Amino acid sequence: MTSDLAVPTWLVVLTLVAVVALAVTAYRLSRSVRRARGHTEALLTAAAEDAEALREQLAGIEAELRARPDVTPHAARAPVAVVDDREYVITDLGQEQGPRVPARVVPAPMFADILLRESVIKTAALAAGLRRALSPEVRNRIRFEMRREVKRSRKERRLMLKAARRDWESRQRGALTGDLEVSS
């Protein structure tokens, strides 16, 4: 006696293989994300050190300029654009910026889940769009519109041909009557 809820063996094996493949992919993805995060943090640290060195260099240059009596103050030298009686400073180099808020770190399993959901949603939307675009009603409507457009263009071409033929014949008659008047 068999149960109605029996699952074929091949389906169980296929499901297990898919789960193992997803687990391996998630593990590799988390490793690559950790590696990329470490690389990004190293780049950010190097950029912060470079920015700090540039700030120190700029502070030194500003101190030198303040010490020299023949140089105009920084406020007088700032590039300013005057439009509509208003001044717009082109740069914000000397202004303090607010504290930087780091981006929220998402755990690897959650990231993989978000990534998979998004790709599944996009795939489902693409499949639904294709199914709708290739439905018999839409194909029939496209066929109908194409036939209608072909008929319209043929009719337009016939009208243009008739108009061109009439014009050509009138020119021929004009040329013949012109020849008759010249010879008379």
Residue, then its C-alpha position, 0 to 999 in steps of 0.5 A: m500500500t502506497s501513500d498519496l504523498a510519496v515523493p519520487t527518489w530522484l526529486v529528493v536527490l535533486t533537492l538535496v543536490a540543489v541545497v548543497a549547491l546553494a550552501v556551497t555558493a553561499y559559503r563562497l559568496s560570504r568568503s568573497v564578500r569578507r575578502a572584498r570588505g577587507h580590501t575596501e577597508a584597507l583602501l579606506t584606511a589608505a585614503a583617510e591617511d592620504a587625506e590627513a596628510l593633505r590636510e596637514q600639508l594644506a595647514g602648513i601652506e596656509a600658515e606659510l601664507r599667513a606669515r608672509p605680509d605681501v600675500t592677500p588673505h584667503a577670503a579675498r582669494a577664494p574663487v567666487a562667481v557673482v550672479d544676480d547680485r549673489e556670490y557663490v563660492i565654487t569650493d568648500l575646501g576650508q569648511e568642516q564636514g559633518p561626521r561620516v556615517p559608515a554603511r550598514v553591514v549586512p550579514a552574509p546569509m542575509f545578503a545572499d537571501i536578498l540577492l537571490r530574492e531579487s534575481v528570482i523576482k527579476t526572472a519571474a517578471l521577465a518570464a511573465g513579460l515574455r509569456r504576455a508578449l508571446s500570447p496568441e492574442v498579442r501575436n494576432r494583434i501584431r499580425f493584424e496591425m502589420r497587415r493594416e500598415v502594409k495595406r496603408s503603405r501600399k495605398e500611399r505608394r499607389l497614390m504617390l505613383k499616380a500623382a507622379r505619373r500625372d505630373w510626368e504626363s502633364r510635363q510631357r504634354g507641356a513639352l509637346t505643346g511648347d514644341l508645337e508653338v516654337s515650330s509654328 
